[in-house]
Amino acid sequence: MELNDFPLYTTLEKKSFIYRAYSCTHFSAIICLIYYRMVYIPSEYSWPWILIFVAELGFSYSWILDQALRWWPVQRTVFPKRLSKRFESNLPPVDIFICTADPFKEPPLTVINTVLSALALDYPVGKLSCYVSDDGGSPLTFYALLEASHFAKFWIPFCAKYSIQDRCPEVYFSNASALENVNLPFMKDWKHVNKMYLELKDRINKVMEMGSVPADKQKGHKGFKDWVSGNSRRDHPSIVQILLEKGEDRDIQGNDLPGLIYVSREKRPGIPHHYKAGALNVLLRVSSIMSNAPFILTLDCDMYTNNPEALRQAMCFFFDPKTGHQFGFVQFPQVLHGITKNDIYGNSLRTFAEIHFKGQDGIVGPFYIGTGCIHRREALCGTERRQSSSKSHKAASTIVGAEDETVAKDKASPSKILNDARDLANCTYEDKTLWGKEFGMIYGCALEDILSGFVIHCKGWKSIYCNPKRSAFLGCAPNNLIDTLTQHKRWAVGHLELFASKFCPYIYGIHRIPIAQRMFYSYYPLWSLSSMHIICYGLIPALCMLRGISLFPKLSSSSFFLFASLAISAYGYNLIEYIWVVGSLKRWWNEQRMWMIKGVSAYLFALIEVGGKMIGVAEVGFEVTNKVVDSEAAKRYEAEIFEFGVASPLFAPLATLVVINLISVVSGLARILREGYSAFEYMTLQLILCSFIVINGYPILEAMFLRKDKGRIPTSITIFSTLVAVSVCPAVSMAIPLR
């Protein structure tokens, strides 16, 4: 077989007969549960029974939608070496988009590490251009990027010369194993580059401590003239500066360097800027007149490149002669670093990477998650996929990705390019255009990435999932509970907004995407709606137990085994699956505990926020997750102690629910001691459920009543939640008749 006959990627279907048999059995048990609830509705306390039944219907519907993510999983394997041998000279240019918004929540040192890792990718440097969108319009971020542009002239050739795998400087120089079994020339270069990086860090940290760029440093680059007095984060003109010019700047060895462009779009009070979606659309327009690469890599500012072959791995899909023309984007998993041994906040997202995304990939492809994704420019700009056969499709070898003629001509006048780029970054440019409606990132949703990917799918494009053994990109995991909940609240808000908009998967694109894909796009909006089911299941059985009312079958009833088997089936399979993927019982426990915590906090507030927006009493915004780490909080995080610390309303319903269940467990045990086995028989499942919630909620109770450190739940939340629980228990239970 000739080299050209070998595929650039292979696909292995991973359908499981065992799982499908389990799924059918579990579904049959759900039908039996529904029958039981409908037939045995009590006459005296029907409303708690009905509410529990509605919650169970919600859980059942969510489980059914989840099957779309599990029935058709596939495993892809790429062969980048084959790509390099066949198409090295034809590899297309790639534009890299990185967005940041606040230098104090997203430290410039973190941003430049992401930028440097992207510039140092194992890809022809003359075909890379990196655009950094600074929505904060901060001279601090610009200064850090200016320093990074000087360091890049040493870092990029160092990585290429020694085939460095960790191309994020902070990670690489923190790794002691990098100095094992090395020769003297390497040691000399390593010490030199390490010294430069430490000096770079020191200069940036000093400027950050000062809060401004000293005048003597501003004189070093004309770009600082764009910052004038009166400018603010929300009121400033557009700024576009070329820090590294592709084809002009050289590294220390005289080789070409990638392009590096700083962009801060114009912002004016009262004019919507559409958050990250608006920033990406500005980068789309600015890049179109500067490099116009046919492929675009989008990265979060804290998601550095961990696998230098990532671009080549993605190109294996785009260059495939049979299927490459179908793919609008290649999505890598969102893998986070800085996670504790047992993943206390459930941030590893391994279930998504190993189960959900592979299941989506077996249908039409994964959705776009906003980072670690490589798009075709034409797909991102709203072009419908051409329905061409493999015979009429342009051969992969012709995808040279050369810049168009207008870009080449404009290169002769850099001042004109900058002026045109500033015009494209004006806040009024999109007025009366289709930007944000049909072109670029789509507006109207807090998760612009999910919405835009959905629209791309509806235009006929497929996506594909690439999950190499060495993670392509690594992001920063939240190290406290409030940041974790804030992040999940934003995700839940975005998914629910999508579901409640004209882009609802059940309506929009109904003739363009299969029902299984509409199912998985509908599964995630249920995160918010599931909060009501979780609260019902966590609250109503506890309140009923205070009155001696059982909502579940007796221990001696045959129906008892139906409920017990469903619980064991659901949690048992989830446990087996999680251990199979991750391999840790304690991690699984933390994961399912966080499901409960998110359900009664982040998802509940997401539901309230979207509901408020729909009736016009609230506005959904974009919340930047804090990447700054407090030293004391970091120690508690490493010790796997829950970090609360702030008096957030997100903690109030969570604390209240746990306290109510604690009261109910004590009350239930007291009743069993008084009445004996008869009480135990009809309260068994309820007592197990409430006890399970209390055990899951022990870190909350500990933070309320036992801990004294700064990471405990604030006293105001503790007092409020306790008073509400103590008031609600007798008040609501009185509304329920005695058994």
Secondary structure as GFF3:
##gff-version 3
##sequence-region A 1 739
A	DSSP	three_ten_helix	3	5	.	.	.	ID=ss1
A	DSSP	beta_strand	9	13	.	.	.	ID=ss2
A	DSSP	alpha_helix	17	39	.	.	.	ID=ss3
A	DSSP	alpha_helix	46	66	.	.	.	ID=ss4
A	DSSP	three_ten_helix	67	69	.	.	.	ID=ss5
A	DSSP	beta_strand	74	78	.	.	.	ID=ss6
A	DSSP	alpha_helix	80	87	.	.	.	ID=ss7
A	DSSP	three_ten_helix	88	90	.	.	.	ID=ss8
A	DSSP	beta_strand	94	100	.	.	.	ID=ss9
A	DSSP	alpha_helix	108	119	.	.	.	ID=ss10
A	DSSP	three_ten_helix	125	127	.	.	.	ID=ss11
A	DSSP	beta_strand	128	134	.	.	.	ID=ss12
A	DSSP	alpha_helix	139	162	.	.	.	ID=ss13
A	DSSP	alpha_helix	169	173	.	.	.	ID=ss14
A	DSSP	three_ten_helix	176	179	.	.	.	ID=ss15
A	DSSP	alpha_helix	184	210	.	.	.	ID=ss16
A	DSSP	alpha_helix	215	218	.	.	.	ID=ss17
A	DSSP	three_ten_helix	222	226	.	.	.	ID=ss18
A	DSSP	beta_strand	239	244	.	.	.	ID=ss19
A	DSSP	beta_strand	259	264	.	.	.	ID=ss20
A	DSSP	alpha_helix	275	288	.	.	.	ID=ss21
A	DSSP	beta_strand	295	300	.	.	.	ID=ss22
A	DSSP	beta_strand	304	305	.	.	.	ID=ss23
A	DSSP	alpha_helix	310	318	.	.	.	ID=ss24
A	DSSP	three_ten_helix	324	326	.	.	.	ID=ss25
A	DSSP	beta_strand	327	331	.	.	.	ID=ss26
A	DSSP	beta_strand	335	337	.	.	.	ID=ss27
A	DSSP	alpha_helix	350	351	.	.	.	ID=ss28
A	DSSP	pi_helix	352	356	.	.	.	ID=ss29
A	DSSP	alpha_helix	357	361	.	.	.	ID=ss30
A	DSSP	beta_strand	373	376	.	.	.	ID=ss31
A	DSSP	alpha_helix	377	380	.	.	.	ID=ss32
A	DSSP	three_ten_helix	396	398	.	.	.	ID=ss33
A	DSSP	alpha_helix	405	410	.	.	.	ID=ss34
A	DSSP	alpha_helix	414	424	.	.	.	ID=ss35
A	DSSP	alpha_helix	448	458	.	.	.	ID=ss36
A	DSSP	beta_strand	462	465	.	.	.	ID=ss37
A	DSSP	beta_strand	473	476	.	.	.	ID=ss38
A	DSSP	alpha_helix	481	500	.	.	.	ID=ss39
A	DSSP	alpha_helix	515	523	.	.	.	ID=ss40
A	DSSP	alpha_helix	526	546	.	.	.	ID=ss41
A	DSSP	alpha_helix	558	581	.	.	.	ID=ss42
A	DSSP	alpha_helix	585	599	.	.	.	ID=ss43
A	DSSP	alpha_helix	602	614	.	.	.	ID=ss44
A	DSSP	alpha_helix	631	638	.	.	.	ID=ss45
A	DSSP	alpha_helix	651	675	.	.	.	ID=ss46
A	DSSP	alpha_helix	677	696	.	.	.	ID=ss47
A	DSSP	alpha_helix	698	705	.	.	.	ID=ss48
A	DSSP	alpha_helix	715	734	.	.	.	ID=ss49
###
